[in-house]
Amino acid sequence: MRELTVLYVDADDSERTATRDALVADDAISVVDATSVATASDAIDRERVDCVVTEYDLPDGTGLDVAARLRETAPDTPCILFTNASPNLIDTGHHEDVVVEYLPRDMPDTRESLVRLVGNVVTERSQVGYPLPTKEDERLAALEQYDRPGTAAADAFDRLTTLARSYFGVDVAFAGLVDAHEERFLACAGADWETLTREDSACTHTLLEDDMLVVDDTHTDERFEDNDRLDELDIRAYAGVPLETPRGATVGAFCLTYDEPRAFSDEDLTDLRLFAAEAMDQLELRRRLNERSDDPETEATDGGTTR
């Protein structure tokens, strides 16, 4: 097993030495030291880092600034806030989309706990068999607003995918939401798919695209050439457009599949964007209706009904 590299950020020399010694006592861990946001940023650019451990209070910012900098280049690298700062005093105002592990430094045997936590979070991340978007934590937080009970049963998604399947002459047209581990299909015209593990889903890669993902032949694309599940589903050609919220978070995709290699024309792709925009409009409408029904003031004004 490759030795893990931990970037440890702390301006206090004695604390940094004690924590560093605890980490390197595990023969599987090496440590790169930093004392500020700036030196941590340099290390992130220079080193292959498997995990970041950082104090909250730093001379030129906070540990959340370090975490945000890490997310720019390594979104799936875990970050642990190892600090005496209590959670209620940690200012997340500028970093609402940054999610970190939190471990208080004043608990008993805390450094031993830190070593175990580093091993656990790195192992958990290494078991993920698919690429993660740059702002995966923010994306999952946004998804919770749209993936609500009853969404998949909406007739509008059935009509939209049925129309798309006929319009483009494909085998399957579907709209799906992608959570942390799987894709759940809101509607799927031409097949009875309900869920697909994220590792097997082509939409996992669509999430990484600004515009769309088009694959004329999955067998000649290195991302999918070993994906047996796509073969089982008779997917040889694929075109998918990310479903992007008004705030820029991608929560899923609107897609077409075909059982033979196929090229999609520019006109096809232009029209597919329109279908995806309509699907996102439907999701946004349902989010607003759910938000309205969850608001007790609205419910009181409406006499307990939604108009």
C-alpha positions in Angstrom: 0.0 0.0 0.0 1.3 3.5 -0.9 2.3 5.7 2.0 -0.4 8.4 2.7 0.7 12.0 2.6 -1.1 14.3 5.1 -0.8 18.1 4.9 -0.9 19.4 8.4 -1.5 23.2 8.9 -0.9 24.9 12.2 1.0 28.0 13.2 1.7 26.8 16.7 5.1 25.1 16.7 4.5 22.9 19.8 1.0 21.7 18.6 2.3 21.1 15.1 5.2 19.0 16.4 3.1 16.9 18.8 0.4 16.2 16.1 3.0 15.5 13.4 4.8 13.0 15.7 1.4 11.2 16.3 0.7 11.0 12.6 4.1 9.7 11.5 4.1 7.1 14.3 1.8 5.3 11.9 4.3 3.9 9.4 1.8 4.3 6.6 1.6 8.1 7.0 4.0 10.9 6.0 3.4 14.6 6.9 4.0 17.8 5.1 3.9 20.9 7.4 2.4 24.3 6.7 1.8 27.2 9.0 -0.6 29.4 7.1 -3.2 29.5 4.3 -0.5 30.7 1.9 2.0 28.0 2.7 -0.7 25.3 2.7 -1.8 26.5 -0.8 1.8 26.2 -2.0 1.9 22.6 -0.7 -1.4 21.7 -2.3 0.0 22.9 -5.6 3.3 21.1 -5.1 2.5 17.8 -3.3 0.2 14.9 -4.0 -1.8 15.1 -0.8 -4.2 12.4 0.4 -5.7 14.3 3.4 -5.5 17.8 4.9 -5.6 18.3 8.7 -5.8 21.9 9.7 -6.2 24.2 12.7 -9.1 26.7 12.3 -7.3 29.9 13.3 -4.4 30.7 11.1 -2.3 33.9 10.7 -3.7 34.8 7.3 -7.2 33.2 7.4 -8.9 30.0 8.6 -8.8 26.3 8.1 -11.9 26.7 6.0 -9.9 28.9 3.6 -7.4 26.0 3.3 -10.3 23.6 2.6 -11.8 25.9 0.0 -8.4 26.1 -1.7 -8.1 22.3 -1.7 -11.5 21.9 -3.3 -10.3 24.0 -6.3 -7.8 21.3 -7.4 -8.7 18.2 -5.4 -12.4 18.1 -4.7 -12.4 14.5 -3.4 -9.5 14.9 -1.0 -10.8 14.8 2.6 -10.1 17.7 5.0 -10.2 17.5 8.8 -10.6 20.6 11.0 -8.5 19.7 14.1 -9.0 22.6 16.5 -10.0 23.9 19.9 -12.4 26.3 18.3 -15.9 25.3 19.2 -18.3 24.7 16.3 -20.5 27.7 17.1 -17.6 30.0 16.8 -16.5 28.8 13.4 -17.6 31.3 10.7 -18.9 29.4 7.7 -20.4 32.5 6.1 -17.9 32.6 3.2 -17.6 28.9 2.8 -21.2 27.5 3.1 -20.4 24.9 0.4 -17.3 23.6 2.0 -17.8 20.4 4.1 -15.0 19.2 6.4 -14.7 16.6 9.2 -14.5 18.2 12.6 -12.4 16.8 15.5 -12.0 18.8 18.8 -8.4 18.9 19.9 -9.1 19.0 23.6 -10.8 15.5 23.8 -9.0 12.6 25.5 -6.6 10.7 23.3 -7.5 13.1 20.5 -4.3 12.5 18.5 -4.9 8.8 18.4 -8.4 9.5 17.3 -7.0 11.8 14.6 -4.8 9.0 13.2 -7.8 6.7 13.0 -10.0 9.3 11.4 -7.3 10.1 8.7 -7.2 6.4 7.8 -11.0 6.1 7.7 -11.7 9.1 5.5 -8.9 8.3 3.1 -10.1 4.7 2.8 -13.6 5.8 2.2 -12.6 8.2 -0.5 -10.3 5.6 -2.2 -13.2 3.2 -2.5 -15.2 5.6 -4.7 -14.8 4.3 -8.2 -15.9 7.4 -10.1 -14.7 11.0 -10.6 -16.3 13.7 -8.4 -17.3 17.2 -9.5 -15.2 20.1 -8.2 -18.1 21.2 -5.9 -19.5 17.8 -5.0 -20.5 18.8 -1.4 -22.3 21.9 -2.7 -24.0 19.8 -5.4 -25.3 17.2 -2.9 -26.6 20.0 -0.7 -28.5 21.4 -3.6 -29.9 18.0 -4.6 -31.7 17.7 -1.3 -34.0 20.6 -2.3 -35.1 18.9 -5.5 -35.1 15.2 -4.7 -38.3 15.1 -2.7 -41.0 12.4 -2.3 -43.3 12.2 -5.2 -41.0 13.9 -7.7 -40.4 10.7 -9.7 -44.2 10.2 -10.0 -44.7 13.5 -11.8 -46.6 13.0 -15.1 -44.6 15.9 -16.7 -41.4 13.9 -16.7 -43.1 10.9 -18.3 -44.5 13.0 -21.0 -41.2 14.8 -21.6 -39.1 11.6 -21.9 -41.7 9.9 -24.1 -41.7 12.9 -26.5 -37.9 13.0 -26.5 -37.6 9.3 -27.3 -40.0 9.6 -30.3 -38.5 13.0 -31.5 -34.9 11.7 -31.5 -35.6 8.2 -32.6 -33.6 6.6 -29.7 -34.1 3.5 -27.6 -34.3 5.3 -24.3 -34.8 8.8 -23.1 -34.6 9.5 -19.4 -34.3 12.2 -16.7 -32.2 11.2 -13.6 -31.1 12.7 -10.3 -27.6 11.7 -9.1 -27.0 11.4 -5.4 -23.8 10.5 -3.6 -23.9 6.8 -4.6 -26.5 6.2 -7.4 -28.7 7.7 -10.1 -32.4 7.6 -9.6 -34.6 7.9 -12.7 -37.5 10.4 -12.5 -38.8 9.0 -15.8 -37.4 6.5 -18.3 -39.2 6.1 -21.7 -38.2 2.9 -23.4 -36.9 1.0 -20.4 -38.0 0.3 -16.8 -34.8 1.4 -15.1 -35.3 2.7 -11.6 -31.7 3.2 -10.2 -28.2 2.7 -11.4 -25.0 2.7 -9.2 -23.1 5.9 -9.8 -20.0 4.0 -10.8 -21.9 2.3 -13.7 -23.8 5.4 -14.8 -22.6 7.5 -17.8 -24.3 10.5 -16.1 -21.6 10.4 -13.5 -19.3 11.9 -16.2 -22.0 14.2 -17.5 -21.9 15.9 -14.1 -18.4 17.0 -14.9 -19.4 18.8 -18.1 -20.3 22.5 -18.5 -22.5 21.8 -21.6 -23.1 18.1 -22.3 -21.5 14.7 -22.8 -21.8 13.0 -26.2 -20.4 9.5 -26.7 -20.9 8.0 -30.2 -19.6 4.6 -29.2 -19.1 3.6 -25.5 -16.7 0.8 -26.7 -14.2 3.3 -28.1 -14.4 5.7 -25.1 -11.8 4.8 -22.4 -14.2 6.0 -19.7 -16.8 3.3 -20.6 -14.9 0.6 -22.5 -14.8 -1.6 -19.4 -18.3 -0.8 -18.2 -20.1 -4.1 -18.4 -23.3 -2.6 -17.0 -23.8 -0.3 -20.0 -23.5 -3.4 -22.3 -26.1 -5.1 -20.2 -28.4 -2.2 -20.7 -27.7 -2.1 -24.5 -26.1 1.4 -24.3 -23.6 2.0 -27.1 -24.4 5.6 -27.9 -25.2 8.3 -25.3 -25.9 12.0 -25.1 -26.6 13.8 -21.9 -27.2 17.4 -20.7 -26.6 18.3 -17.1 -29.6 19.5 -15.1 -28.3 22.7 -13.6 -30.1 24.7 -10.9 -30.4 28.5 -11.1 -27.5 28.7 -8.7 -25.3 26.6 -10.9 -25.3 23.2 -9.1 -25.8 20.1 -11.3 -28.3 17.7 -9.8 -28.7 15.2 -12.6 -29.0 14.8 -16.3 -31.5 14.5 -19.2 -30.2 11.8 -21.6 -30.7 9.7 -24.7 -29.3 6.2 -25.4 -29.1 4.0 -28.4 -28.1 0.3 -28.8 -25.7 0.9 -31.6 -22.9 3.4 -32.3 -24.5 6.7 -33.4 -23.6 10.3 -34.1 -25.9 13.1 -33.0 -26.2 16.1 -35.2 -25.7 19.7 -34.0 -29.5 20.2 -34.5 -30.1 17.1 -32.3 -27.9 18.5 -29.5 -29.4 21.9 -29.7 -32.9 20.4 -29.2 -31.7 18.1 -26.5 -30.6 21.2 -24.5 -34.2 22.5 -24.8 -35.6 19.2 -23.4 -33.1 19.4 -20.5 -34.0 23.0 -19.8 -37.7 22.0 -19.6 -36.9 19.2 -17.3 -35.0 21.5 -15.0 -37.9 24.0 -15.1 -40.2 21.3 -13.9 -37.8 20.4 -11.1 -37.5 24.1 -10.1 -41.3 24.4 -10.1 -41.7 21.4 -7.8 -39.0 22.8 -5.5 -40.9 26.1 -5.2 -44.2 24.3 -4.5 -42.5 22.1 -1.9 -41.0 25.2 -0.3 -44.3 26.9 -0.3 -46.1 23.9 1.3 -43.3 23.6 4.0 -43.8 27.3 5.0 -46.2 27.4 8.0 -47.0 31.1 7.3 -48.1 30.2 3.8 -50.2 27.3 5.0 -51.9 29.5 7.6 -52.6 32.2 4.9 -54.1 29.6 2.6 -56.2 28.0 5.3 -54.1 24.9 5.1 -54.3 24.3 1.4 -52.0 25.0 -1.5 -53.5 27.0 -4.4 
